Amino acid sequence: MAAYRLLIKASAAKEIEAVDGKADRRRVVERIQALAGDPRPQGAEKLAGHSDRYRARQGRYRVVYLIDDGRREITVFKIGRREEAYR
């Protein structure tokens, strides 16, 4: 199975930089990189009301992303703490 291409929106890149703590930031980045190999890992959940959007947990942070199986792309568009990520 070929890997998916990762696309990160500019706003999501800024949110990565805003993650508190170097260790947490590194774990979030590793989680995003792992999505290229397995876009639907164990624990990832489809968001209600959307057919192609998922969220992955990394500690207290959530990575919200879109999967395009036809183009084999993952677009990360939101990263934040649980209480902020779904707004």
N, CA, C and O atoms as CSV, one atom per row, in Angstrom:
chain,resi,resn,atom,element,x,y,z
A,1,MET,N,N,0.841,-1.173,0.000
A,1,MET,CA,C,0.000,0.000,0.000
A,1,MET,C,C,0.887,1.238,0.000
A,1,MET,O,O,1.743,1.395,0.871
A,2,ALA,N,N,0.686,2.103,-0.961
A,2,ALA,CA,C,1.480,3.321,-1.071
A,2,ALA,C,C,1.054,4.327,-0.008
A,2,ALA,O,O,-0.098,4.352,0.423
A,3,ALA,N,N,1.994,5.140,0.395
A,3,ALA,CA,C,1.730,6.144,1.420
A,3,ALA,C,C,0.897,7.293,0.852
A,3,ALA,O,O,0.901,7.559,-0.349
A,4,TYR,N,N,0.205,7.942,1.733
A,4,TYR,CA,C,-0.569,9.116,1.366
A,4,TYR,C,C,0.335,10.345,1.445
A,4,TYR,O,O,1.304,10.370,2.204
A,5,ARG,N,N,0.007,11.350,0.657
A,5,ARG,CA,C,0.749,12.603,0.689
A,5,ARG,C,C,0.125,13.482,1.767
A,5,ARG,O,O,-1.098,13.591,1.853
A,6,LEU,N,N,0.958,14.102,2.583
A,6,LEU,CA,C,0.484,14.969,3.653
A,6,LEU,C,C,0.481,16.420,3.209
A,6,LEU,O,O,1.473,16.919,2.678
A,7,LEU,N,N,-0.630,17.088,3.425
A,7,LEU,CA,C,-0.748,18.519,3.187
A,7,LEU,C,C,-1.163,19.151,4.509
A,7,LEU,O,O,-2.093,18.680,5.164
A,8,ILE,N,N,-0.476,20.211,4.897
A,8,ILE,CA,C,-0.793,20.879,6.148
A,8,ILE,C,C,-1.126,22.328,5.833
A,8,ILE,O,O,-0.299,23.058,5.286
A,9,LYS,N,N,-2.324,22.737,6.173
A,9,LYS,CA,C,-2.733,24.119,5.934
A,9,LYS,C,C,-1.852,25.055,6.757
A,9,LYS,O,O,-1.338,24.675,7.810
A,10,ALA,N,N,-1.684,26.274,6.267
A,10,ALA,CA,C,-0.837,27.254,6.948
A,10,ALA,C,C,-1.334,27.516,8.372
A,10,ALA,O,O,-0.534,27.674,9.294
A,11,SER,N,N,-2.642,27.561,8.544
A,11,SER,CA,C,-3.195,27.795,9.881
A,11,SER,C,C,-2.865,26.642,10.829
A,11,SER,O,O,-2.618,26.861,12.015
A,12,ALA,N,N,-2.862,25.415,10.306
A,12,ALA,CA,C,-2.513,24.253,11.128
A,12,ALA,C,C,-1.033,24.266,11.481
A,12,ALA,O,O,-0.660,23.858,12.581
A,13,ALA,N,N,-0.185,24.727,10.569
A,13,ALA,CA,C,1.250,24.822,10.850
A,13,ALA,C,C,1.490,25.807,11.999
A,13,ALA,O,O,2.344,25.565,12.852
A,14,LYS,N,N,0.755,26.893,12.024
A,14,LYS,CA,C,0.873,27.855,13.123
A,14,LYS,C,C,0.402,27.242,14.430
A,14,LYS,O,O,0.965,27.507,15.492
A,15,GLU,N,N,-0.637,26.421,14.343
A,15,GLU,CA,C,-1.143,25.767,15.550
A,15,GLU,C,C,-0.136,24.747,16.086
A,15,GLU,O,O,-0.044,24.549,17.298
A,16,ILE,N,N,0.614,24.105,15.200
A,16,ILE,CA,C,1.665,23.183,15.652
A,16,ILE,C,C,2.714,23.959,16.430
A,16,ILE,O,O,3.158,23.522,17.492
A,17,GLU,N,N,3.110,25.113,15.900
A,17,GLU,CA,C,4.109,25.933,16.582
A,17,GLU,C,C,3.618,26.415,17.938
A,17,GLU,O,O,4.426,26.675,18.830
A,18,ALA,N,N,2.305,26.537,18.107
A,18,ALA,CA,C,1.733,27.032,19.354
A,18,ALA,C,C,1.539,25.936,20.403
A,18,ALA,O,O,1.129,26.235,21.525
A,19,VAL,N,N,1.820,24.688,20.069
A,19,VAL,CA,C,1.663,23.591,21.026
A,19,VAL,C,C,2.647,23.808,22.171
A,19,VAL,O,O,3.837,24.036,21.951
A,20,ASP,N,N,2.127,23.732,23.401
A,20,ASP,CA,C,2.954,23.947,24.587
A,20,ASP,C,C,3.933,22.798,24.777
A,20,ASP,O,O,3.541,21.632,24.757
A,21,GLY,N,N,5.172,23.122,24.956
A,21,GLY,CA,C,6.182,22.119,25.274
A,21,GLY,C,C,6.764,21.448,24.047
A,21,GLY,O,O,6.046,21.036,23.137
A,22,LYS,N,N,8.058,21.349,24.046
A,22,LYS,CA,C,8.769,20.750,22.913
A,22,LYS,C,C,8.415,19.269,22.742
A,22,LYS,O,O,8.272,18.796,21.614
A,23,ALA,N,N,8.277,18.545,23.833
A,23,ALA,CA,C,7.970,17.112,23.759
A,23,ALA,C,C,6.573,16.888,23.174
A,23,ALA,O,O,6.381,16.003,22.340
A,24,ASP,N,N,5.600,17.691,23.614
A,24,ASP,CA,C,4.238,17.566,23.073
A,24,ASP,C,C,4.221,17.894,21.584
A,24,ASP,O,O,3.557,17.212,20.803
A,25,ARG,N,N,4.946,18.935,21.192
A,25,ARG,CA,C,5.003,19.328,19.785
A,25,ARG,C,C,5.603,18.203,18.940
A,25,ARG,O,O,5.116,17.913,17.847
A,26,ARG,N,N,6.658,17.576,19.449
A,26,ARG,CA,C,7.301,16.476,18.724
A,26,ARG,C,C,6.343,15.304,18.564
A,26,ARG,O,O,6.298,14.689,17.498
A,27,ARG,N,N,5.577,14.984,19.602
A,27,ARG,CA,C,4.623,13.875,19.525
A,27,ARG,C,C,3.496,14.173,18.535
A,27,ARG,O,O,3.056,13.281,17.810
A,28,VAL,N,N,3.033,15.409,18.501
A,28,VAL,CA,C,1.983,15.784,17.548
A,28,VAL,C,C,2.504,15.642,16.121
A,28,VAL,O,O,1.807,15.116,15.253
A,29,VAL,N,N,3.724,16.109,15.879
A,29,VAL,CA,C,4.317,16.002,14.541
A,29,VAL,C,C,4.504,14.533,14.154
A,29,VAL,O,O,4.247,14.163,13.009
A,30,GLU,N,N,4.943,13.700,15.084
A,30,GLU,CA,C,5.105,12.269,14.796
A,30,GLU,C,C,3.763,11.623,14.466
A,30,GLU,O,O,3.686,10.766,13.585
A,31,ARG,N,N,2.704,12.030,15.170
A,31,ARG,CA,C,1.363,11.490,14.905
A,31,ARG,C,C,0.920,11.872,13.494
A,31,ARG,O,O,0.363,11.046,12.770
A,32,ILE,N,N,1.167,13.125,13.103
A,32,ILE,CA,C,0.793,13.575,11.764
A,32,ILE,C,C,1.581,12.805,10.710
A,32,ILE,O,O,1.008,12.378,9.707
A,33,GLN,N,N,2.874,12.623,10.917
A,33,GLN,CA,C,3.691,11.880,9.950
A,33,GLN,C,C,3.233,10.433,9.831
A,33,GLN,O,O,3.289,9.856,8.745
A,34,ALA,N,N,2.784,9.843,10.924
A,34,ALA,CA,C,2.312,8.459,10.899
A,34,ALA,C,C,1.028,8.314,10.079
A,34,ALA,O,O,0.744,7.232,9.566
A,35,LEU,N,N,0.259,9.384,9.952
A,35,LEU,CA,C,-0.981,9.324,9.170
A,35,LEU,C,C,-0.708,9.038,7.699
A,35,LEU,O,O,-1.571,8.490,7.013
A,36,ALA,N,N,0.470,9.398,7.201
A,36,ALA,CA,C,0.803,9.148,5.789
A,36,ALA,C,C,0.824,7.651,5.499
A,36,ALA,O,O,0.444,7.234,4.404
A,37,GLY,N,N,1.253,6.849,6.442
A,37,GLY,CA,C,1.295,5.407,6.254
A,37,GLY,C,C,-0.018,4.721,6.567
A,37,GLY,O,O,-0.363,3.717,5.945
A,38,ASP,N,N,-0.753,5.259,7.531
A,38,ASP,CA,C,-2.032,4.678,7.940
A,38,ASP,C,C,-2.988,5.818,8.277
A,38,ASP,O,O,-2.996,6.289,9.414
A,39,PRO,N,N,-3.792,6.269,7.321
A,39,PRO,CA,C,-4.656,7.419,7.568
A,39,PRO,C,C,-5.817,7.142,8.522
A,39,PRO,O,O,-6.456,8.075,9.008
A,40,ARG,N,N,-6.090,5.886,8.787
A,40,ARG,CA,C,-7.160,5.533,9.718
A,40,ARG,C,C,-6.602,4.609,10.809
A,40,ARG,O,O,-6.979,3.440,10.891
A,41,PRO,N,N,-5.703,5.144,11.644
A,41,PRO,CA,C,-5.101,4.294,12.678
A,41,PRO,C,C,-6.119,3.949,13.760
A,41,PRO,O,O,-7.186,4.554,13.855
A,42,GLN,N,N,-5.764,2.977,14.557
A,42,GLN,CA,C,-6.625,2.608,15.670
A,42,GLN,C,C,-6.777,3.830,16.576
A,42,GLN,O,O,-5.788,4.478,16.918
A,43,GLY,N,N,-7.984,4.136,16.954
A,43,GLY,CA,C,-8.249,5.282,17.805
A,43,GLY,C,C,-8.699,6.516,17.043
A,43,GLY,O,O,-9.274,7.426,17.640
A,44,ALA,N,N,-8.454,6.572,15.748
A,44,ALA,CA,C,-8.924,7.704,14.944
A,44,ALA,C,C,-10.422,7.537,14.732
A,44,ALA,O,O,-10.907,6.431,14.494
A,45,GLU,N,N,-11.140,8.635,14.819
A,45,GLU,CA,C,-12.591,8.561,14.686
A,45,GLU,C,C,-13.086,9.521,13.614
A,45,GLU,O,O,-12.554,10.617,13.440
A,46,LYS,N,N,-14.106,9.086,12.910
A,46,LYS,CA,C,-14.748,9.928,11.908
A,46,LYS,C,C,-15.568,10.981,12.641
A,46,LYS,O,O,-16.247,10.676,13.622
A,47,LEU,N,N,-15.503,12.216,12.165
A,47,LEU,CA,C,-16.276,13.283,12.790
A,47,LEU,C,C,-17.736,13.216,12.347
A,47,LEU,O,O,-18.030,13.001,11.171
A,48,ALA,N,N,-18.616,13.397,13.276
A,48,ALA,CA,C,-20.048,13.369,12.981
A,48,ALA,C,C,-20.396,14.512,12.037
A,48,ALA,O,O,-19.909,15.631,12.193
A,49,GLY,N,N,-21.233,14.221,11.070
A,49,GLY,CA,C,-21.675,15.236,10.139
A,49,GLY,C,C,-20.768,15.412,8.925
A,49,GLY,O,O,-21.060,16.222,8.045
A,50,HIS,N,N,-19.680,14.664,8.873
A,50,HIS,CA,C,-18.742,14.755,7.748
A,50,HIS,C,C,-18.439,13.345,7.245
A,50,HIS,O,O,-18.306,12.414,8.039
A,51,SER,N,N,-18.334,13.193,5.949
A,51,SER,CA,C,-18.069,11.862,5.401
A,51,SER,C,C,-16.587,11.577,5.240
A,51,SER,O,O,-16.201,10.421,5.068
A,52,ASP,N,N,-15.749,12.602,5.291
A,52,ASP,CA,C,-14.332,12.409,4.990
A,52,ASP,C,C,-13.396,13.036,6.013
A,52,ASP,O,O,-12.192,13.109,5.768
A,53,ARG,N,N,-13.908,13.491,7.149
A,53,ARG,CA,C,-13.073,14.134,8.163
A,53,ARG,C,C,-12.920,13.232,9.374
A,53,ARG,O,O,-13.866,12.584,9.823
A,54,TYR,N,N,-11.698,13.211,9.888
A,54,TYR,CA,C,-11.347,12.365,11.011
A,54,TYR,C,C,-10.604,13.175,12.055
A,54,TYR,O,O,-10.160,14.294,11.801
A,55,ARG,N,N,-10.480,12.588,13.232
A,55,ARG,CA,C,-9.646,13.187,14.260
A,55,ARG,C,C,-8.794,12.100,14.884
A,55,ARG,O,O,-9.222,10.960,15.064
A,56,ALA,N,N,-7.576,12.496,15.205
A,56,ALA,CA,C,-6.654,11.585,15.877
A,56,ALA,C,C,-6.230,12.239,17.184
A,56,ALA,O,O,-5.965,13.440,17.227
A,57,ARG,N,N,-6.167,11.458,18.232
A,57,ARG,CA,C,-5.762,11.968,19.541
A,57,ARG,C,C,-4.259,11.831,19.707
A,57,ARG,O,O,-3.654,10.840,19.298
A,58,GLN,N,N,-3.677,12.850,20.316
A,58,GLN,CA,C,-2.284,12.770,20.754
A,58,GLN,C,C,-2.214,13.496,22.087
A,58,GLN,O,O,-2.064,14.717,22.143
A,59,GLY,N,N,-2.325,12.725,23.151
A,59,GLY,CA,C,-2.368,13.324,24.473
A,59,GLY,C,C,-3.597,14.196,24.615
A,59,GLY,O,O,-4.712,13.754,24.340
A,60,ARG,N,N,-3.400,15.431,25.040
A,60,ARG,CA,C,-4.542,16.340,25.179
A,60,ARG,C,C,-4.820,17.123,23.904
A,60,ARG,O,O,-5.701,17.983,23.877
A,61,TYR,N,N,-4.075,16.829,22.857
A,61,TYR,CA,C,-4.256,17.509,21.574
A,61,TYR,C,C,-5.023,16.638,20.585
A,61,TYR,O,O,-4.997,15.410,20.658
A,62,ARG,N,N,-5.705,17.308,19.661
A,62,ARG,CA,C,-6.444,16.618,18.610
A,62,ARG,C,C,-5.959,17.124,17.261
A,62,ARG,O,O,-5.726,18.318,17.078
A,63,VAL,N,N,-5.813,16.206,16.329
A,63,VAL,CA,C,-5.448,16.532,14.954
A,63,VAL,C,C,-6.678,16.231,14.109
A,63,VAL,O,O,-7.107,15.080,14.025
A,64,VAL,N,N,-7.246,17.252,13.484
A,64,VAL,CA,C,-8.432,17.092,12.645
A,64,VAL,C,C,-7.962,17.152,11.195
A,64,VAL,O,O,-7.273,18.088,10.792
A,65,TYR,N,N,-8.348,16.134,10.414
A,65,TYR,CA,C,-7.830,16.032,9.052
A,65,TYR,C,C,-8.864,15.455,8.108
A,65,TYR,O,O,-9.853,14.852,8.525
A,66,LEU,N,N,-8.612,15.653,6.839
A,66,LEU,CA,C,-9.488,15.210,5.759
A,66,LEU,C,C,-8.733,14.158,4.947
A,66,LEU,O,O,-7.551,14.333,4.652
A,67,ILE,N,N,-9.403,13.080,4.590
A,67,ILE,CA,C,-8.786,12.030,3.780
A,67,ILE,C,C,-9.415,12.045,2.396
A,67,ILE,O,O,-10.637,11.990,2.262
A,68,ASP,N,N,-8.573,12.118,1.365
A,68,ASP,CA,C,-9.022,12.018,-0.023
A,68,ASP,C,C,-8.385,10.749,-0.594
A,68,ASP,O,O,-7.240,10.768,-1.048
A,69,ASP,N,N,-9.146,9.641,-0.565
A,69,ASP,CA,C,-8.609,8.355,-1.019
A,69,ASP,C,C,-8.320,8.350,-2.514
A,69,ASP,O,O,-7.385,7.683,-2.958
A,70,GLY,N,N,-9.101,9.076,-3.291
A,70,GLY,CA,C,-8.898,9.117,-4.735
A,70,GLY,C,C,-7.556,9.724,-5.107
A,70,GLY,O,O,-6.859,9.214,-5.985
A,71,ARG,N,N,-7.195,10.805,-4.443
A,71,ARG,CA,C,-5.928,11.482,-4.726
A,71,ARG,C,C,-4.817,11.026,-3.793
A,71,ARG,O,O,-3.664,11.427,-3.949
A,72,ARG,N,N,-5.168,10.178,-2.812
A,72,ARG,CA,C,-4.228,9.666,-1.820
A,72,ARG,C,C,-3.547,10.821,-1.076
A,72,ARG,O,O,-2.323,10.897,-0.978
A,73,GLU,N,N,-4.392,11.708,-0.562
A,73,GLU,CA,C,-3.910,12.877,0.171
A,73,GLU,C,C,-4.605,12.985,1.521
A,73,GLU,O,O,-5.771,12.623,1.679
A,74,ILE,N,N,-3.857,13.488,2.478
A,74,ILE,CA,C,-4.388,13.817,3.792
A,74,ILE,C,C,-4.130,15.297,3.999
A,74,ILE,O,O,-2.997,15.760,3.868
A,75,THR,N,N,-5.174,16.037,4.322
A,75,THR,CA,C,-5.041,17.464,4.577
A,75,THR,C,C,-5.321,17.716,6.054
A,75,THR,O,O,-6.435,17.500,6.531
A,76,VAL,N,N,-4.308,18.172,6.763
A,76,VAL,CA,C,-4.454,18.511,8.180
A,76,VAL,C,C,-4.897,19.962,8.234
A,76,VAL,O,O,-4.218,20.842,7.704
A,77,PHE,N,N,-6.049,20.221,8.881
A,77,PHE,CA,C,-6.518,21.593,8.893
A,77,PHE,C,C,-6.786,22.155,10.270
A,77,PHE,O,O,-7.129,23.332,10.383
A,78,LYS,N,N,-6.645,21.363,11.327
A,78,LYS,CA,C,-6.847,21.903,12.666
A,78,LYS,C,C,-6.076,21.074,13.671
A,78,LYS,O,O,-6.118,19.844,13.640
A,79,ILE,N,N,-5.369,21.756,14.566
A,79,ILE,CA,C,-4.663,21.111,15.666
A,79,ILE,C,C,-4.917,21.958,16.895
A,79,ILE,O,O,-4.746,23.177,16.868
A,80,GLY,N,N,-5.322,21.316,17.963
A,80,GLY,CA,C,-5.567,22.083,19.178
A,80,GLY,C,C,-5.900,21.182,20.340
A,80,GLY,O,O,-6.036,19.967,20.198
A,81,ARG,N,N,-6.026,21.802,21.484
A,81,ARG,CA,C,-6.452,21.050,22.659
A,81,ARG,C,C,-7.881,20.579,22.450
A,81,ARG,O,O,-8.620,21.140,21.641
A,82,ARG,N,N,-8.251,19.578,23.162
A,82,ARG,CA,C,-9.558,18.968,22.978
A,82,ARG,C,C,-10.702,19.976,23.021
A,82,ARG,O,O,-11.611,19.931,22.192
A,83,GLU,N,N,-10.651,20.876,23.984
A,83,GLU,CA,C,-11.754,21.816,24.137
A,83,GLU,C,C,-11.807,22.880,23.038
A,83,GLU,O,O,-12.814,23.574,22.904
A,84,GLU,N,N,-10.737,23.018,22.252
A,84,GLU,CA,C,-10.683,24.035,21.207
A,84,GLU,C,C,-10.736,23.464,19.786
A,84,GLU,O,O,-11.066,24.192,18.850
A,85,ALA,N,N,-10.429,22.224,19.613
A,85,ALA,CA,C,-10.170,21.658,18.281
A,85,ALA,C,C,-11.401,21.560,17.388
A,85,ALA,O,O,-11.261,21.523,16.165
A,86,TYR,N,N,-12.587,21.518,17.952
A,86,TYR,CA,C,-13.768,21.264,17.124
A,86,TYR,C,C,-14.569,22.529,16.817
A,86,TYR,O,O,-15.652,22.447,16.237
A,87,ARG,N,N,-14.060,23.670,17.190
A,87,ARG,CA,C,-14.762,24.930,16.937
A,87,ARG,C,C,-14.550,25.408,15.542
A,87,ARG,O,O,-15.072,26.456,15.163
